[in-house]
Amino acid sequence: MRHVSGDLSYQPDEESFLEGKMLIAMPTMGDERFARTLIYMCVHNPEGAMGIVVNKPAQNITMPELLNQLEIHVPDGVPDIQQRVMACPVLAGGPVETARGFVLHSQDYYSEDSTLPVDDDIGLTASVDILRAIADGRGPDRALLALGYAGWAAGQLEAEIQANGWLHCDPDHELLFGQNIAAKYHCALAKLGVNISLLSGEAGHA
């Protein structure tokens, strides 16, 4: 992995976790599944970590098509609802459980039974009820649907970070829910003041 100098490296310890942060894959990420990925971290604790890739569109599926497959009806003649459904991207959320859907969303929607509050602003819901809520206008203001997730065993993510596999930054609504999905990776690097072409090619640790 490439070495990053200065304050961009992350030195994990037992009380430093990345829950609610965004992971940015370094250019020389060895795992092709995560090349140039931007991941919102939903869980990070001593038992492991779990996050949602937010910048990789799923292939050959849109939200209206998915709702149709699930026999969830979007009412005709309600432009606001139809626009919100169309604006909800379907992403490839990671290589684990790729047939399972996870909705990352603003916290104006909450289900006591199925929503994991990640922080004050963002929740993760993995039940079909939120899709029904989106389809009938009761859903969150901002949302994305991810098929699958990224997961790490205990200590695995920390090792990858120590090997300079990842940078991290604070999230914002454009990085999470912005419509220009292709630009998210470079926008996240720019948020750190990083020019991808200037990252050092030297191996090592900060």
C-alpha positions in Angstrom: 0.0 0.0 0.0 1.1 3.6 -0.6 2.4 5.6 2.3 0.5 8.8 3.3 2.4 11.4 5.2 1.0 14.0 7.7 -2.2 13.7 9.6 -4.2 11.6 7.0 -3.1 8.2 8.4 -5.2 6.6 11.1 -3.6 5.1 14.2 -6.3 2.8 15.7 -6.5 2.0 19.4 -9.0 0.2 21.5 -11.1 3.4 22.0 -10.9 4.8 18.4 -13.6 3.5 16.1 -14.7 4.8 12.7 -18.5 4.3 13.1 -20.2 7.2 11.3 -17.1 8.0 9.3 -16.3 7.4 5.6 -13.5 5.1 4.4 -11.7 6.1 1.2 -9.8 3.4 -0.5 -6.2 4.2 -1.3 -5.3 4.0 -5.1 -3.3 0.9 -4.6 -6.0 -1.0 -2.7 -5.0 -4.6 -3.3 -8.6 -5.9 -3.2 -10.2 -5.1 -6.6 -13.6 -5.3 -5.0 -12.8 -2.2 -3.1 -10.9 -0.2 -5.8 -11.8 3.5 -5.5 -14.6 2.8 -3.2 -16.1 5.2 -0.6 -17.7 3.4 2.3 -20.0 4.8 5.0 -19.2 2.9 8.3 -22.3 1.8 10.1 -20.6 -0.4 12.8 -17.0 -0.5 14.0 -16.2 -2.1 17.4 -13.8 -4.7 18.8 -15.9 -7.5 17.2 -15.5 -6.2 13.7 -16.9 -3.6 11.3 -19.6 -3.2 8.7 -20.2 -0.5 6.1 -22.0 0.4 2.9 -20.3 1.3 -0.3 -21.9 4.5 -1.5 -20.3 5.1 -4.9 -20.8 1.9 -6.9 -24.1 1.7 -8.8 -25.8 -1.7 -8.9 -26.0 -3.2 -12.4 -29.2 -3.5 -14.4 -31.6 -2.4 -11.6 -33.3 0.8 -10.6 -35.5 1.6 -7.7 -38.8 1.6 -9.7 -37.8 -1.8 -11.2 -37.0 -3.1 -7.7 -40.3 -1.9 -6.3 -42.1 -3.5 -9.2 -40.3 -6.8 -8.5 -41.4 -6.6 -4.9 -45.0 -5.8 -5.9 -44.8 -2.5 -4.1 -47.0 0.0 -5.9 -46.0 3.7 -6.4 -49.2 5.8 -6.7 -49.9 7.4 -10.0 -50.4 11.1 -10.3 -48.3 12.0 -7.2 -45.2 13.7 -8.7 -43.4 14.3 -5.3 -43.5 10.6 -4.5 -42.5 9.5 -8.0 -39.6 12.0 -8.0 -38.4 10.7 -4.7 -38.5 7.1 -5.9 -36.6 8.0 -9.0 -34.0 9.9 -7.0 -33.2 6.9 -4.7 -30.2 5.1 -6.2 -29.6 1.4 -6.1 -26.0 0.7 -5.2 -23.7 -2.3 -5.0 -23.2 -1.9 -1.2 -20.4 -4.5 -0.8 -19.5 -8.1 -1.5 -21.3 -9.6 1.6 -25.0 -10.8 1.3 -25.4 -9.2 -2.1 -29.0 -10.3 -2.4 -30.0 -8.5 0.7 -31.1 -4.8 0.6 -30.0 -2.1 3.1 -31.4 1.4 3.1 -29.1 4.1 4.3 -31.2 7.2 5.1 -31.7 10.4 6.9 -33.0 10.0 10.5 -36.4 11.5 9.7 -37.5 7.9 9.3 -37.1 5.4 12.1 -38.4 1.9 12.7 -38.0 0.7 16.3 -37.8 -2.9 15.0 -35.4 -2.5 12.1 -33.5 0.8 12.1 -29.9 1.0 13.4 -29.2 4.6 14.3 -25.6 5.2 13.2 -25.5 8.8 14.4 -27.9 11.7 15.0 -28.4 12.2 11.2 -28.1 8.8 9.6 -29.8 5.5 10.1 -29.6 2.0 8.4 -32.8 0.0 7.9 -32.9 -3.5 6.4 -36.6 -4.3 6.2 -39.0 -4.0 3.2 -41.2 -1.7 5.3 -39.0 1.3 4.5 -39.4 0.6 0.8 -43.1 0.6 1.2 -42.8 3.9 3.2 -40.7 5.4 0.3 -43.3 4.3 -2.2 -46.3 5.8 -0.4 -44.6 9.1 0.7 -43.9 8.2 4.3 -40.2 7.5 3.8 -37.1 9.5 4.7 -36.1 12.7 2.9 -32.8 11.3 1.7 -32.1 7.6 1.1 -30.1 5.1 -1.0 -30.6 1.4 -1.3 -27.6 -0.8 -1.2 -27.5 -4.5 -2.3 -25.0 -6.1 0.1 -22.4 -4.6 2.4 -18.8 -4.6 3.3 -17.7 -6.5 6.4 -14.6 -7.1 8.4 -13.7 -9.5 11.1 -12.2 -8.4 14.4 -9.0 -6.6 13.8 -9.1 -6.9 10.0 -10.0 -3.3 9.2 -7.4 -2.0 11.7 -4.8 -4.1 9.9 -5.8 -2.7 6.5 -5.6 0.8 7.8 -2.2 0.3 9.4 -1.1 -1.0 6.0 -2.2 2.3 4.4 -5.2 0.7 2.7 -7.7 3.4 3.7 -8.1 7.1 4.4 -11.1 8.4 6.3 -13.1 11.6 6.5 -16.3 13.0 8.0 -19.5 12.3 6.0 -21.8 14.9 4.5 -25.1 14.5 2.7 -23.6 15.0 -0.8 -21.0 12.2 -0.2 -23.8 10.0 1.0 -26.8 10.9 -1.1 -25.5 13.1 -3.9 -26.8 12.2 -7.4 -23.3 12.5 -9.0 -22.2 9.0 -7.8 -19.2 8.9 -10.1 -17.7 12.1 -8.4 -18.0 11.0 -4.8 -14.6 9.3 -4.6 -12.7 12.4 -5.7 -14.9 14.7 -3.7 -14.1 12.7 -0.6 -10.3 13.0 -1.3 -10.8 16.7 -2.0 -12.5 17.1 1.4 -9.1 16.0 2.9 -7.2 18.3 0.6 -5.7 15.3 -1.1 -4.7 15.2 -4.8 -4.8 11.6 -5.8 -1.9 12.0 -8.2 0.4 13.3 -5.4 -0.1 10.4 -3.0 3.3 8.9 -2.3 4.2 5.6 -4.0 6.5 4.6 -1.1 5.4 1.7 1.0 5.4 2.0 4.8 3.6 3.5 7.7 2.9 7.0 8.8 
